[in-house]
Amino acid sequence: MKRYIYIITDRNRNNLHVGLCADLLKTLDFYKQMPTLFFDSAQQLSRLVYFEEINSEEQAMERFKYVSTFTRPQKEKMIRAVNKEWIDLTIGLNLENNMRQRPQMRPALSSVRRSAVTF
């Protein structure tokens, strides 16, 4: 089962929060629904700036423990290696997730073939 290690920050990059989850989109949605869970409204965690996808639960837990011990400069270096501009990666994840879902308006191919055969 896939696990994700992520770093989320506020709009001013004051706080860097390291987390571990099984469903990244649901976790990010939770942060949006509970904006003052960890901090006040001025420092709400809303920007996903880094994440890793790990296939093993044990490896993910080890990596999470390791990254959690990093100092702020070490976390910043890790983020800048893959996200130099510190852009919010949530937008790309939402777009990718929407592209994977099958459109609801298009009929299934098997039902089209069945109707063509019955004529």
Secondary structure, DSSP 4 states (H G I P E B T S, - for coil): --EEEEEEE-TTS--EEEEEES-HHHHHHHHHHSTTSSS-GGG---EEEEEEEES-HHHHHHHHHHHHT--HHHHHHHHHHH-TT---THHHHHHHHHHHSPPSSSPPHHHHHHHHH--
